[in-house]
């Protein structure tokens, strides 16, 4: 991977970076709260992220049926360009059948987005060759990122052979690994190596249950009698939509460790703390049913959000989830960034 300073948003994406999955700020009557939506983007940028993902699961898939998709993407793009001059990778979630995905990709490309994160949940049960062709069609519009989404939130598992074929597409610049499954994670990494695409495709962790170790560990995959070493170079995570300043700091510490160096014990121990915090916010004990309102609750406590409202009335905090969030804040205060948010909140909301 290049070590030079990224000059373009695509350079940033290829280098590996912190990309929070942007959540959606709503008013109580379920309209976009544009003031707080822009404030959240400014928070992410001031926290030091290298990219922002919009229109993804954490943004709520319901924005499409509600006619909000283009507006939400526009707000993030406009706010980013107005707030900072540095290159920021903007990733747009696209979903649905090929016609819908192409339409969404064209919208994103027209707004200056860097890449499309292609969610293929709608293709469950279809031949894997059809799914590869679908992603290829989106790739004719703009660079794409592959996406392995865990089944609990609508995804399904795909084979190593699928990931080999996907990684062979020249339009694929990255893959987000989010199966929350070590065996399936190895399938994806192995598929990229099989395609001889490990230098061209940047791997991003979306495994919220294994964030720190995903970024620290080398993967060694046999190929042609040799061991190919591959690393996950960035993260595109709903968990990073909150306490983002700390995520950027943790990422910087991880990237400062040379690839061939021993990993400090405190960094290894950080993995379990981050996973514990994610378990509360993402509502792991209830199969992630409260993951989006869990993120909203953290932002509400900090003053960035006015409430935890979701487009789907069934998406609410789970019983006991508030207690769990209280616990992880109490037990892991070093993972929160309340002071940073308090110092910038008035400016971001202005």
JOZIWO-V175102 format. One record per residue. N is the residue number from 1. SS is DSSP state (alpha for helix, beta for strand, coil for the rest). D_FIRST is the distance of its C-alpha to the first C-alpha in Angstrom with 1 decimal. Layout:
n: [N/N]
ss: [SS/SS]
d_first: [D_FIRST/D_FIRST]
This chain:
n: [1/2/3/4/5/6/7/8/9/10/11/12/13/14/15/16/17/18/19/20/21/22/23/24/25/26/27/28/29/30/31/32/33/34/35/36/37/38/39/40/41/42/43/44/45/46/47/48/49/50/51/52/53/54/55/56/57/58/59/60/61/62/63/64/65/66/67/68/69/70/71/72/73/74/75/76/77/78/79/80/81/82/83/84/85/86/87/88/89/90/91/92/93/94/95/96/97/98/99/100/101/102/103/104/105/106/107/108/109/110/111/112/113/114/115/116/117/118/119/120/121/122/123/124/125/126/127/128/129/130/131/132/133/134/135/136/137/138/139/140/141/142/143/144/145/146/147/148/149/150/151/152/153/154/155/156/157/158/159/160/161/162/163/164/165/166/167/168/169/170/171/172/173/174/175/176/177/178/179/180/181/182/183/184/185/186/187/188/189/190/191/192/193/194/195/196/197/198/199/200/201/202/203/204/205/206/207/208/209/210/211/212/213/214/215/216/217/218/219/220/221/222/223/224/225/226/227/228/229/230/231/232/233/234/235/236/237/238/239/240/241/242/243/244/245/246/247/248/249/250/251/252/253/254/255/256/257/258/259/260/261/262/263/264/265/266/267/268/269/270/271/272/273/274/275/276/277/278/279/280/281/282/283/284/285/286/287/288/289/290/291/292/293/294/295/296/297/298/299/300/301/302/303/304/305/306/307/308/309/310/311/312/313/314/315/316/317/318/319/320/321/322/323/324/325/326/327/328/329/330/331/332/333/334/335/336/337/338/339/340/341/342/343/344/345/346/347/348/349/350]
ss: [coil/coil/coil/coil/coil/coil/coil/coil/alpha/alpha/alpha/alpha/alpha/alpha/alpha/coil/coil/beta/beta/beta/beta/coil/coil/coil/coil/beta/coil/coil/coil/coil/coil/beta/coil/alpha/alpha/alpha/alpha/alpha/alpha/alpha/alpha/alpha/alpha/alpha/alpha/alpha/alpha/coil/coil/coil/beta/beta/beta/beta/coil/coil/alpha/alpha/alpha/coil/alpha/alpha/alpha/coil/coil/coil/coil/coil/alpha/alpha/alpha/alpha/alpha/alpha/alpha/alpha/alpha/alpha/alpha/alpha/alpha/alpha/alpha/coil/coil/coil/coil/coil/beta/beta/beta/beta/beta/beta/coil/coil/coil/alpha/alpha/alpha/alpha/alpha/alpha/alpha/alpha/alpha/alpha/alpha/alpha/alpha/coil/coil/coil/coil/beta/beta/beta/beta/coil/coil/alpha/alpha/alpha/coil/coil/coil/coil/alpha/alpha/alpha/alpha/alpha/alpha/alpha/alpha/alpha/alpha/alpha/alpha/coil/coil/coil/coil/beta/beta/beta/beta/beta/beta/coil/alpha/alpha/alpha/coil/coil/coil/coil/coil/coil/alpha/alpha/alpha/alpha/alpha/alpha/alpha/alpha/coil/coil/coil/coil/beta/beta/beta/beta/beta/beta/beta/coil/coil/coil/alpha/alpha/alpha/alpha/alpha/alpha/alpha/alpha/alpha/alpha/alpha/alpha/alpha/coil/coil/coil/coil/coil/coil/coil/beta/beta/beta/beta/coil/coil/coil/coil/coil/alpha/alpha/alpha/alpha/alpha/alpha/coil/beta/beta/beta/beta/beta/beta/coil/coil/beta/beta/beta/beta/beta/beta/coil/coil/beta/beta/beta/beta/coil/alpha/alpha/alpha/coil/coil/alpha/alpha/alpha/alpha/alpha/alpha/alpha/alpha/alpha/alpha/alpha/alpha/coil/coil/coil/coil/coil/coil/coil/coil/coil/alpha/alpha/alpha/alpha/alpha/alpha/alpha/alpha/alpha/alpha/alpha/alpha/alpha/alpha/alpha/alpha/alpha/coil/coil/alpha/alpha/alpha/coil/coil/coil/coil/alpha/alpha/alpha/alpha/alpha/alpha/alpha/alpha/alpha/alpha/alpha/alpha/coil/coil/coil/coil/coil/coil/coil/coil/coil/coil/coil/coil/coil/coil/coil/coil/coil/coil/alpha/alpha/alpha/alpha/alpha/alpha/alpha/alpha/alpha/alpha/alpha/coil/alpha/alpha/alpha/coil/coil/alpha/alpha/alpha/alpha/alpha/alpha/alpha/alpha/alpha/alpha/alpha/alpha/coil]
d_first: [0.0/3.8/6.5/9.3/11.7/11.5/14.6/15.3/15.5/13.3/10.5/11.3/11.3/8.0/6.5/8.9/12.3/15.9/17.9/21.5/23.6/26.3/29.8/33.0/35.7/39.1/42.7/45.3/46.5/42.9/42.0/38.7/39.1/37.4/37.9/36.2/33.5/32.6/32.9/30.5/27.8/28.6/28.3/24.8/23.8/25.6/24.1/20.7/18.9/16.1/17.7/20.9/21.9/25.4/27.8/26.4/28.5/28.8/30.0/32.7/33.0/36.5/35.5/35.8/39.4/40.2/39.1/36.6/33.3/33.1/34.6/32.1/29.1/30.9/31.6/28.0/26.8/29.8/29.5/25.9/26.6/29.7/28.4/25.2/24.0/20.3/18.0/18.2/16.9/20.1/20.1/23.4/24.8/26.8/29.2/32.4/33.4/31.8/34.2/33.5/29.7/29.7/32.1/29.9/26.8/28.9/30.1/26.6/25.5/28.7/27.9/24.6/22.3/18.7/18.6/21.1/20.9/23.3/25.8/27.8/30.4/33.1/32.4/33.5/35.6/34.5/33.2/29.4/29.5/31.0/28.3/25.6/27.8/28.1/24.3/24.2/27.0/25.3/22.3/24.7/25.2/21.7/18.1/18.4/17.1/18.8/20.8/22.5/25.3/27.6/31.2/32.9/31.8/32.3/29.5/29.8/27.9/26.5/26.1/23.2/24.5/24.1/20.5/20.0/21.9/20.2/16.7/18.2/19.1/17.2/17.8/15.9/12.6/12.7/15.1/17.0/18.4/21.9/24.4/25.3/25.7/23.8/25.1/23.9/20.5/20.2/21.5/18.7/15.9/18.1/18.6/15.0/14.8/18.3/17.1/14.4/12.1/9.5/6.7/8.6/9.7/8.6/11.2/13.5/16.4/19.8/21.7/23.8/25.5/22.5/20.1/19.4/19.3/16.9/14.4/15.4/15.9/14.0/15.2/16.4/17.6/19.9/19.5/21.8/23.0/19.7/17.7/14.2/12.2/10.4/9.9/11.0/8.9/11.8/15.5/18.0/21.2/24.9/25.3/23.2/25.9/28.0/27.7/24.5/24.6/24.5/21.5/19.5/20.8/20.0/16.4/16.1/17.8/15.6/12.3/14.4/14.9/12.9/11.5/14.5/17.1/20.0/19.8/22.8/25.6/25.9/22.4/23.3/26.6/25.1/24.1/27.8/28.8/26.4/27.4/31.1/30.7/29.0/31.9/34.3/32.7/31.6/34.9/33.7/37.2/38.4/35.8/33.9/36.9/36.7/33.0/33.2/36.4/35.0/32.2/35.0/37.1/34.7/34.3/38.1/38.8/36.7/38.6/35.8/37.5/41.2/41.3/39.5/40.8/39.1/40.0/40.9/43.9/43.2/39.9/41.2/40.6/41.7/44.6/43.5/40.1/41.3/42.4/39.0/37.2/39.8/39.2/35.4/35.9/38.6/36.8/33.3/34.0/30.8/28.8/30.7/30.4/34.0/34.6/31.6/32.9/36.4/35.6/33.9/35.8/38.6/36.3/34.2/37.4/39.0]
